Amino acid sequence: MKKRVFCLSLAALVSTVFAAEFDADHAVFGKILKRFVEDARVDFAGLKSDTKDLK
């Protein structure tokens, strides 16, 4: 029983940490699209040369 409670507590803690890092409004993705997409065309060379926001 103690092992099960520990596992559930650990799972809740880990999921909370990952949820805090998740970008629910996709702000980073929107920023990338604004910089590298114009008139439905993607600037792949620019995107490839500036990858800091992709990580």
ABEGO torsion letter per residue (X at the ends): XAAAAAAAAAAAAAAAAAAAABBAAGAAAAAAAAAABBGGBBBAAAAAABAAAAX
